[in-house]
Amino acid sequence: MSLALKRLLLGAAAMPCLLASALAATPAPAINEAGIQEVVSAVMREQSIPGMAVGVLHEGKLIYAKGFGKANLEWNLPVTPDTVFMIGSISKPMLSVGINLLAERGKLGLDDPVSRHIPGTPASWQGITLRHLLNHTSGIRRESPAFDGDKARPDIDLISATFAAPLDFPTGSKSQYCNVCYFTLAEVITRVSGEPWRSFMAREVFAPAGMTVTRTTSNTDLIPQRAGSYLLKDGKQLNVPEWAALRPSGAFVSSLNDMAKWEAALYANKILKAENLAAMARPGLLADGKLAPFGTSGGGYGLGWQLSQFQGQRRVAHGGSLAGFRSMHARYPDSGLAIIVLTNGAGARTEQIENLLAERVLAPQR
């Protein structure tokens, strides 16, 4: 972090921290728009980010939404809250909601062995459950040996290409990020629901949330207000080619306004029952009953969410990275606040950006 950004943090105008009540709504914190603008301007300059959309929600209500910089450098188009970005692995908690919805309906169980739903799984996979896939404790390698970003292939081909590879560790003995695991979960949705996972997610998850923009990405379809994807190299911004392959682990595109609808649906338990949403935010356990540490925070990984603490509050979050896009969706259950950051620059460090913004919104009044 630069000295300039550290100074911004130390000089931040603090916002009141109000605990959410299950019985009554709490007042939304005041938003220091000038402070957010200051942070965003600094990080966009330091990290060479062409464009960014930032949203803050309180108890499911959007209290701040603004676009900064350019969505498309060639056409000089500005970012707005309706600009569409690839969101990368923010897609993982969305797919997890899809799996959990099928579990609510009695179509599957989270502790079902993967072999019950995917044919031809090897002996090494026999102890792997859907829960292991969701919380990254399966031992399956991160990427399929058959994956080629420039070649679109059926999900099952990429999954089955992994069967011959040995597990990276015994199932349940540790945690390790796994994209193949979410390929497999998408395939389970397809087989259990009887329709492609794309259409299941559109009808059963996104539509009930009122999300009209979020969809699987495509290099050929016309997607209104789609942002360009950029990388700074040798002092120049360059277009970053997007993969032809659609990866379920990072499949979706969305806008800030649509992501706000997603957060609102989660807060209101609109798609899943409250107890099942809460279970998604509990850290996974290893076979010995100990917490499965995950990432640099060591806070664990739930059923599609990375878990940590920030400013004394629980943080339930996920980031995304695909082509030149970087994104972050962070939820703070103790205060009912959520922060969403979408960018189109490969150099964007969205977890750091979200933390800088959270300092402004979450810190107790000085």
Secondary structure, DSSP 8 states (H G I E B T S, - for coil): --HHHHHHHHT----------SSS--------HHHHHHHHHHHHHHTT-SEEEEEEEETTEEEEEEEEEEEETTTTEE--TT-EEE-GGGHHHHHHHHHHHHHHTTS--TTSBGGGTSTT--GGGTT-BHHHHHTT-S---SS-TT--TTS---HHHHHHTTTTS--SS-TTS-----HHHHHHHHHHHHHHHTS-HHHHIIIIIITTTT-SS-EE--SSS--TTB---EEEETTEEEE----SS--GGG-EEEEHHHHHHHHHHHHTTSSS-HHHHHHHTS--B-TTSSB---TTTT--B-SS-EEEEETTEEEEEEEEEETTEEEEEEEETTTTEEEEEEE-BTT--HHHHHHHHHHHHHS---
